[in-house]
Amino acid sequence: MTKLAVITPSYAQDAELFAELHRSVLEFTSEDTIHHVFVPPGDRETFARFEGPRCHVWVRSELLPRTYLRMPGTDLYVNYRRPWPPLRGWVMQQTVKIAAVGLIDADALLIVDSDAVLVRPTSAGSFSVDGRLCLYRLENGVTASMERHVIWHRVARELLGLPPAPPTPLPDYVTALTFWDPEIVRAMQRRITQVTGRDWLESFNSRLHVSEFILYGVFVDEVLKAAPPVNTTICHLSYHHEPWDEAQAVAFADRLPPEAVGMMISAKSHTPMEARMAAIRRCAQVIESS
């Protein structure tokens, strides 16, 4: 059996969302699956209530070398050997996903954001075909108007020592819930170190704009050339940035794909928790009636 670990970067503002995600992890993953949450130092106490046999709360700075110093009253870190640019919280959340493979004993990693929940039984087999772990890749998902995604592709290729990307459209690898192979992550770390001549973590953190998901996807497709099976339906996603009422959230849940094991309504939408819970209950009804 493939040993699974769940990885979630979070912070105090999303603690209520994380509580519902963690409940779903306990319900829909095997009893040997541990949920690892990585939080800023000041938020450790907020998440302490989740600590237990199936949840490990990490302070994100535990993953950083001692050369990184936290700036008081902020979620910024400075590497005193290379103080610019500072390591911001957004990049730190990505760093912990990649660095977690050095701390966690698992055959597969489920990377999931706080604003997602599991709605069906979930294992690495949920995202595998003939024993091969799938890749989340949305073909032609990145258009010229998606400037940040275009930059993320450029940076990924620079870190991996690849030629510039072809013209858009490009594949999109960014999602709220996906599986990673720890051995591939370790190979990606080694590749970045080899290409840049610096430790992968320092090279990754030195970028102002970077995406862990695009980095992983480009590595799999263009360095390993692994031609993995593809799955883009594992999570029912909404990146809508306006709050939904209960009727809108339930209507979204009604469209849950039969293959999806997760659902995500973006935290940036500020959708009330009551509407989120209505959507989760509706997912259960959809699944029960299918």
C-alpha positions in Angstrom: 0.0 0.0 0.0 1.3 3.5 -0.9 1.9 5.6 2.2 0.3 9.0 1.8 1.0 12.3 3.6 -1.1 15.4 3.3 0.7 18.8 3.1 -1.0 22.1 3.8 0.6 25.5 4.3 -1.8 27.7 6.3 -2.0 30.7 8.7 -4.3 32.0 11.4 -6.7 33.8 9.1 -7.5 30.4 7.4 -7.8 28.4 10.6 -11.5 27.9 10.3 -11.1 26.7 6.7 -8.3 24.4 7.7 -10.5 22.9 10.4 -13.0 21.8 7.8 -10.2 20.5 5.5 -8.7 18.5 8.3 -12.0 17.0 9.2 -12.3 15.8 5.6 -8.8 14.4 5.7 -9.7 12.4 8.8 -12.9 11.2 7.1 -11.6 10.4 3.6 -8.1 9.2 4.0 -6.7 6.0 5.5 -5.9 5.9 9.3 -2.2 5.9 8.6 -2.4 9.2 6.7 -0.9 12.1 8.6 -1.9 15.7 7.8 1.1 18.1 8.0 0.3 21.8 8.4 3.0 24.4 8.1 2.3 27.8 9.8 4.1 31.0 10.7 5.7 31.1 14.2 3.0 33.4 15.6 0.2 31.1 14.5 1.5 27.9 16.2 -0.8 28.3 19.1 -3.9 28.8 16.9 -3.3 25.4 15.2 -2.2 23.5 18.4 -5.7 22.2 18.8 -5.3 20.1 15.7 -2.1 18.4 16.9 -2.6 14.6 17.4 -1.8 11.2 15.9 -3.0 12.3 12.5 -1.9 15.9 12.4 1.5 17.4 12.8 1.8 21.2 13.2 5.1 22.6 11.9 6.5 26.1 12.2 7.5 27.0 8.7 10.9 28.4 9.8 11.9 24.9 10.9 12.5 24.2 7.3 14.9 27.1 6.8 18.7 27.2 7.4 19.9 29.2 10.3 21.1 31.9 7.9 17.4 33.0 7.5 16.3 35.6 10.1 12.6 36.5 10.6 11.9 40.2 10.6 10.0 41.1 13.8 6.3 41.6 13.4 6.2 40.4 9.8 6.0 37.2 7.8 9.3 38.1 6.0 12.6 36.3 6.3 16.0 37.6 5.3 18.9 35.4 4.4 21.8 37.4 5.9 24.2 35.9 3.3 22.0 37.2 0.5 19.6 39.8 2.0 17.8 40.7 -1.2 15.1 39.9 -2.0 13.6 39.0 1.3 11.6 35.7 1.6 8.0 36.6 1.6 5.1 34.6 3.1 3.7 33.8 -0.4 7.0 32.2 -1.5 7.5 30.6 1.9 4.2 28.7 1.5 5.6 27.3 -1.8 9.0 26.5 -0.3 7.5 24.3 2.5 5.7 22.1 -0.1 9.0 21.3 -1.8 11.1 21.1 1.4 8.6 18.8 3.2 10.0 15.8 1.4 13.1 16.0 3.7 11.0 15.7 6.8 8.2 13.4 5.9 8.2 9.6 5.3 5.7 9.0 2.5 5.4 7.4 -0.9 3.1 10.1 -2.2 2.3 13.7 -1.1 -1.2 15.2 -1.4 -0.7 18.9 -1.7 -3.9 20.7 -0.7 -4.7 24.3 0.2 -6.7 25.3 3.3 -9.7 26.4 1.2 -10.2 23.0 -0.3 -11.9 20.0 1.2 -12.0 16.3 0.4 -15.5 14.9 -0.5 -14.7 11.3 -1.5 -12.3 8.6 -0.2 -8.8 9.7 -1.3 -5.6 7.8 -1.8 -2.7 8.0 -4.2 -4.7 5.5 -6.3 -7.3 8.3 -6.8 -4.7 10.0 -8.9 -3.0 7.1 -10.6 -3.3 5.1 -13.8 -1.8 1.7 -14.1 0.3 2.4 -11.0 1.7 5.7 -12.4 0.9 8.9 -10.5 -0.9 11.5 -12.7 0.1 15.0 -13.4 -2.3 18.0 -13.2 -1.8 19.7 -16.6 -4.3 21.9 -18.2 -3.3 22.1 -21.9 -3.2 25.6 -23.3 -4.3 26.9 -19.9 -1.9 29.8 -19.8 -2.6 32.6 -22.3 -0.6 35.7 -23.1 -2.9 37.8 -20.8 -1.9 35.7 -17.8 1.3 37.7 -17.2 2.2 36.1 -13.8 1.8 32.6 -15.2 4.0 33.5 -18.1 6.7 34.8 -15.7 6.4 31.6 -13.6 7.0 29.5 -16.7 10.1 31.7 -17.5 11.5 31.4 -14.0 10.9 27.6 -13.9 12.9 27.1 -17.0 15.7 29.3 -15.7 15.9 27.3 -12.5 15.8 24.0 -14.4 18.4 25.1 -17.1 15.9 24.9 -19.9 15.6 27.1 -23.1 12.9 29.8 -23.1 9.3 28.7 -23.3 7.6 28.6 -26.7 4.9 31.3 -27.4 1.7 31.0 -25.5 -0.6 29.2 -24.9 1.3 27.1 -22.4 0.2 24.3 -20.1 -1.1 25.3 -16.6 -0.1 23.2 -13.7 -1.5 25.4 -10.9 -4.2 23.8 -8.8 -5.5 23.7 -5.2 -5.3 19.9 -4.8 -2.8 17.5 -6.4 -0.4 14.6 -5.7 3.4 14.8 -5.9 5.9 12.0 -6.1 8.6 12.6 -3.4 11.3 11.0 -5.6 10.5 13.5 -8.4 10.6 16.4 -5.9 14.1 15.2 -4.7 15.3 14.9 -8.3 13.9 18.4 -9.0 15.8 19.8 -6.0 19.1 18.2 -7.3 18.5 19.6 -10.8 18.1 23.2 -9.4 21.2 22.9 -7.3 23.2 21.6 -10.3 21.9 24.3 -12.7 22.3 27.3 -10.3 25.4 26.2 -8.4 23.5 27.0 -5.2 21.3 25.0 -2.8 17.9 24.6 -4.4 16.2 26.3 -1.5 18.3 29.4 -1.7 17.9 29.5 -5.5 14.1 29.1 -5.2 13.7 31.6 -2.4 15.8 34.3 -4.3 13.0 34.7 -6.9 10.4 37.4 -6.5 8.0 35.5 -8.8 7.9 31.7 -8.8 5.4 28.9 -8.8 6.0 25.5 -7.2 3.3 23.8 -9.3 4.7 25.1 -12.6 8.2 24.3 -11.6 7.1 20.7 -10.8 5.1 20.3 -14.0 7.8 21.7 -16.2 10.3 19.4 -14.6 8.2 16.3 -15.1 7.3 17.2 -18.7 10.5 18.8 -20.0 13.4 17.5 -17.9 12.2 14.0 -17.1 10.0 13.8 -20.2 8.0 11.2 -18.3 4.8 11.5 -20.3 2.7 10.8 -17.2 -1.1 10.3 -17.3 -3.0 13.5 -16.8 -5.9 14.3 -14.5 -7.5 17.7 -14.3 -10.8 16.6 -12.7 -9.6 15.5 -9.3 -10.7 18.8 -7.6 -13.9 20.8 -8.4 -12.3 24.3 -8.5 -13.7 27.8 -8.3 -11.2 30.7 -8.4 -14.1 33.2 -8.4 -13.1 36.3 -6.3 -16.6 37.5 -5.3 -18.5 36.1 -2.3 -21.1 33.5 -3.0 -24.4 33.1 -1.1 -25.7 29.7 -0.1 -27.7 29.2 -3.3 -24.6 30.0 -5.5 -22.4 27.7 -3.5 -24.9 24.8 -3.6 -25.3 25.3 -7.4 -21.5 25.0 -7.7 -21.6 21.8 -5.7 -24.3 20.4 -7.9 -21.8 20.4 -10.7 -19.3 18.2 -8.9 -17.6 15.9 -11.4 -18.0 12.2 -10.8 -14.2 11.8 -10.7 -13.5 14.6 -8.2 -12.3 13.8 -4.7 -12.1 17.4 -3.6 -13.8 20.8 -3.9 -12.3 24.2 -3.6 -14.0 27.6 -3.3 -11.3 30.2 -3.2 -10.7 31.9 0.1 -10.2 35.1 -1.8 -13.9 35.1 -2.6 -14.7 35.6 1.1 -17.6 33.2 0.8 -19.3 32.9 4.2 -18.6 29.7 6.1 -22.3 28.9 6.2 -22.4 28.9 2.4 -19.3 26.7 2.2 -20.8 24.2 4.6 -24.0 24.1 2.5 -21.8 23.3 -0.6 -20.1 20.5 1.3 -23.4 19.0 2.4 -24.7 19.3 -1.1 -21.6 17.4 -2.4 -22.4 14.6 0.0 -26.0 14.5 -1.4 -24.7 14.5 -5.0 -22.4 11.6 -4.3 -25.0 9.6 -2.4 -27.5 9.9 -5.2 -25.0 9.0 -7.9 
